Amino acid sequence: MIFLRYESFRQYLRLYPVTALLLAANIVMFGIELANGGPGDVMTLLRLGAITNVPEYDQLWRYVAALFLHGSWEHIVFNLFALFVFAPPLERIFGHWRYGLFYLASGVLGNAAAVFLARGEWIGVGASSAIYGIYGAYLFITLFQRHMLDAGSRTTVYGILAVGLITSFLIPHIGYWAHIGGLAAGFLLYGAMGRRNLNR
C-alpha cells in the first residue's frame, strides 16, 4: 500500500521536499488568515487571494493564491491530511520539480473551471483543486498503468474518488466544480506529463 506513511519527520522532508514545502505554505497562510480576521471573514480571504466570479476580483494571481487559503479549521485539517498522505508517492513518480509544476497546474486549472462554471456570486479557497489533481493522476495510473499500483492502492483510489465526489455534492459550501475541474486536469496532465512512466 503506497499510501501508508512510515517515514520519520526527517525522512519525509528529505524524500518529499516539495510536498513538505506545500504543507508548510498552507499552514503559514492559515496563520496569516487567523491574524487578519480569521478564515471565516470573506474580506480577509479576498484580500489574501480567494477566487471569485465577482468581476472586480478577476486577477490571475488569485488562481494560485487561493490554493494556499482555507475557510475553516476543518477545511485545512482535511486538506493537510490528504496532501500529507497521498501526495508523496506522486512526487517520487514525477520527480520534485515536475511534481511541483503538476500540482500548481492542476490547482490553477481546477480553480479556473470553478470560476467559469459557478453560478451566482461565489468565493472559493483551498488546496482541494490541486489535491483532486493528484487523485486524477492516480486514476490515470489505476486505469492505464496498473502495474505501478498494488491492488490495495487501486482500491483506495476508487474509494477516495467515490466518497470525495459524492460528499462534494452533498455537503453545502463545497466547491464541487473545483474538485471536478482539478480531477479532470490531473488526469489529462498526468497523461501528458507521465507518459514516460507507461512502460515501467
N, C-alpha and C positions, 0 to 999 in steps of 0.2 A: 504494500500500500504506500504509494508515493506521497500521500497527503498527511502521513503521520510525522510529526516533527520531534526528532530525538536530539537535535543539536543543542550544545551548550550555547550560552549567550555569545561567547567569543567565536565559536564555530559559525553561528548564524551570521554574525557580522562579516566574517571572512568569506563565507560561501555565497552570501546573498546581499552584497553591499547596496545594490540599487533598491531592493525591497526594504532593507533597513532604513535607507535614506527616505523613502516614501512614507514609511511608518512614522519616522521622526518628524517629517514635514507636516503630516496630518495632526500630530499631537501638538506641535508648536502653534499651528494655525488655530487649533481649538483653544489653546491657552490665550491667544490674542483675541479670539471671539469673547471668551469669558471676561477678559479685561476691558472690553469695549461694548458692554450692553448685553452680552450673552447670546447664545446660539438661537434663542427664540426671538430675537429682535430683528425684524425684517430689514430695517435701515442699516444695521450693523453688517448683515450679510451682503446687502447690496454694495455698501462701501468697500467691503473686502473682496468682492468679485463674484457674487452669485450670478447665475444665468437667469434670464427672464425674457419674456416676449414683449415687455414694455419698451417701446421704441427708444426712449431716451437712455436706456441702459444697453443699447446694442453695440457693444465693443468686443472685438475679437479676443482680447486678453482674458475675458471672463470664462471662455470655454476651457481654459487651462486652470485659472484660479479657482473655479468652482469645484474642481476635483479635490481640493485640499480643505474645503469647508464642510461643516456638518451642522445639522439643525437641532440636535439634542444629544444627550449623553448616550442614549440607546443607539442612536444612529452611528455615532463614531465607534462605539464599542463593537457593534456588529461588523462594521466595515474593517476595523483594525484586525479583528479576529479572522475574517475572510482573507484579508491581504497576508496576514502572518502565516496562515496555514496553506493556502492554495497557490500563492504566487511563487514561492521558492523553486518548485520543480520547473516551472516555465522559464525562470531566469537561468537555470542550468541548461535547458534545452537551447535557448536563444543565444546565450552569452549576455554579459551585463548590459552593454550599450544597445544592442538590438532589442533586448527586452525592455529597456527604458523607453526607447522610441516607440515600440509596440504599445506599451502601457499608455503613454500620453496620446498617441494617435487614436487608440480605441476610445479613450475617455472623451477626447475632443469630438470625435465623430458621433459618439453616443449623445453628448450634450447638444450638438448641432441638430440631431434628429429630434430631441425633446423640444427644443425651441421652435423648430419648424412645425412640428405636429401638434403641439399643445394648443388647447382652445381656452379662451378667456385669459384674464391676467394671471400669470403664473410665475413662480420663483423656484429655482432648483439649486441644490448644493449636494455635494457628496462624492465619494470615490466610486460609487456604485457603477457608473457607466464604464469605468476602466476595469473594475472587478468583473463585470459581466463580459467585458472583452476577453479577460483571462478565461472565463468559462467557455466563451466561444472558441478559443484556441483549443481547449481540451475537448470540446465537442468535435472539432475537426479531427483531432488526433484519434478520438474514440471511433469515429466513422471510417477514417481513411488510413490511419497509422496504428492499428490496433496492437501491433507488436510492441509499441512503445509504452503501453499501459497494461498493468496486470488486471485481472478480472475484477478484483475488489475496487480498484481505482476507477474503472469504467462504470461500474455500478454506481459509485459515488457521484460521478459526473452527471449521470442521468437523474439521480435523486436530487442533487442540488438544483439542477435546472427545473425539474418538475415543481419542487417546493417553492423555489425562488420566483418563478413566473406566476404561479397560482397566487402566492401571497402578494405579489406586486399589484394584482388587480383587486384583491380582497381587502387589503389594509388601506385605509384612507391616507392621503397625502404622500403616497409613494410615487416617484417619477417613473412610471412603468415605460414610458417612451424612451427614457434614458437607458433603462435596463435592456429593452429590446434593441435599441439602436447600438448600444455597446456590444451586445451579444452578436449581432449581425456583423458589426465592424471587426470584432475579434476573430470571428470565423473566417471572414474574407481576407483579412490582413495576414492571419496565420497561413492561409492557403497560399498567399503570395510570398511572404517572408520566410515561411518554414518549409518551403519546398525541398530544400537541401536535406531535410530530415526524412524524406519519403522512403529512402532505401536503407535506413538504419535498422 
